[in-house]
Structure formats: structure tokens, C-alpha cells
Amino acid sequence: MRTVFVFPTGDRAETVASLDRRLPEQSDPWTLDGNLYIDIDDEQTGYLFSDWDPEDVAILEAAIGHHPTWAVQIDISGRIDGTAEVHQMIALLLEGGGVATDDYTTHPWTLPEILSGAVIDGLRFFDFRGYHELNREHGHS
């Protein structure tokens, strides 16, 4: 399972309403075609940042200008590539601004960077293929 965290601008209720409109058949947690599992995680009642490196949290805070207390967590099934589906959800969630993070870089990605296919540290957003290729080239497994 691969994971993306999305930190939209705006409040949590707006994000929940947006997800409810886009995925009305199942909510909190939401699912897209049984391949994306979408939930809201927070620090108070959930596990947000519990397994994050403090440096990665600091990078995120610097990118958005404050310490976020909640995020949309998207888990992507290994049964599918997932790139198109993730991009579709990111476009919905970040239309008003914000950033997203993935398992492969520490960079907080903006929607324009994601949509343009920007490359940072040799990778695009949610670039699991490129990540595995880079690690193979550098002798990591």
C-alpha cells in the first residue's frame, strides 16, 4: 500500500463536503473504485505525523506557513498503478491551494508542480517507478 497525504487550504468541513460530493456512495472513509482508500487523519485523535521524521514535518510547515493539524490520507492499492486516480483526487483536494506529500520525496508538492510533471530530486510526484529505479541504480533495495 502506498500513501499520499494531502494538506488542503481551507477547513476540514469543506474538504469533507467536497469528498462527499465526489464520492457519495461511501463516506468517512471514502473509497474510489475500491482502489483508493481516503480518510482524514489528525494529530488529536489519529496518527498524523506519528511516524514522520521531525525534519519532514518542519519542511511541510515551512511550505504551508503553519503546522497543520489534519490531512487527507490516501492509501493506494498495490493492485493498480494508481497514478491517474491519485492525480484526480489531488486536483479535487488542492483546487483551492495547499500541498501534498508522497512516500518517495520529502518535498511538499503544489498542484501546479504535480500537474506539470515537475521533477524534484530526480522524481515526479507519486513516482514509485522512478523511486525504485533510483534505488536500484544506487544499490539500495
N, C-alpha and C positions, 0 to 999 in steps of 0.2 A: 504494500500500500504506500503510495506517495502522497505527500501532504503539501498543501499550499495554504498560507494564512493571508487573509485579506483584511486590511485596515481602512475601511471607507471613511471619508469625512462625513459629517452628519451624525445623527444619533442612531442608537441601536434600534429604536422602534421603526424608523424609516427603512432601515435595512431589512428588518423582519417583514415589514409590509411589502417591500419590493420582492423578496423571496417568495412570500405567499402568493403574490400576483403571478410571478413567473412559474412557480411550481405548486399549483393549487391542490394537486392530488395528495400530497403528503407534506406535512409541515413539522418543523422543530423536533427532530431533524428532518431536513428535506433530502430528496434524492432526485438525481437526473438520470433517467433511464436505468436505474439500478447500478450505475457505474460511477457516479459522483455522489458522495455522501457529504452533506453540507450541514454544519451545525454552528452555533455561536458558542464560543468559549470565552471565559473571562477569568480574571485573577481571583475574584472573591469566592466564587462557588465552583470554579473549574480548575483547569490545569494550565491555563495560558502562561507561557514563559517558564514553566516549572523545569523543563529540560533544555532551555535556551542558555547559551553561553552569555554571560553578562555583557561582553563586548558586542555581541549581536543585538542585544536589547538596546544598548547605547547607540549603535548605528541606526536602528529603527527610530529611536527617539529624536535623533538629530535630523533625520529625513522628514519627519512629520511635525517636529516642533514641540512635541509633548510626549508624555508617557501614556500610551493607550491602555485602557483597562479591559477592553474586549476586542474580539476579532471574529471574522467568519473563517472557520476551519473547513477546508475542502479536502476530503480524502478521496484519492483516485484509485479505482480498482486496477490491479495489475493485468486484468483480462483485456483491457483496451489500451490503445496508445494514450488517449485522453487529452491530447494537446488541443484539439478543436473545442472540445467540451469545456476545458478549463478556460480557454480564451473567451468563450461565450459567457461564462459566469463572471469572469473578471471584468469584462466590458460592462455588464449589468451593474456589478457591485461598485466599480470605480468611476461610473459615469459622472459623478459629482466631485471626484478627486479622491486622493488617498494613495496608498501603496499596497503592494502585495509582496510576499516573500515565498521562496520555494526551498526545497531540500538541497539545492545544488550550489547556491551562492549566498553570500551574506548581504547582497545588495537589495535594498528596498526598491522594488520596481514600480514605476508610474505607468499608467495606462498608455500614454504615447510611446514610452520605451517598449512596452510589450507588443503593441500593435505594429510598430515599425520594425520589429525584429532586431532591436539594438543588441549589440554584443558587449558584455561587460565581463572582464576576467576570462575571456575566451568562450563565454557561454551566453545563450539567449535565455529568456525566462522559461522555466519548466523544461530545460534542455537535458533531460535524463540521458538521452543517447550521447550527446556531446560530453556530458559529465563522465559517463562510463568510458568513453573513448579517451578522454584526457587522462583518466586514472590508469587506463591500460598502458598508454604511452609512457607514463611516469612510473610504471612498475608497482602501482597500488592495485589492490583488488577490491 
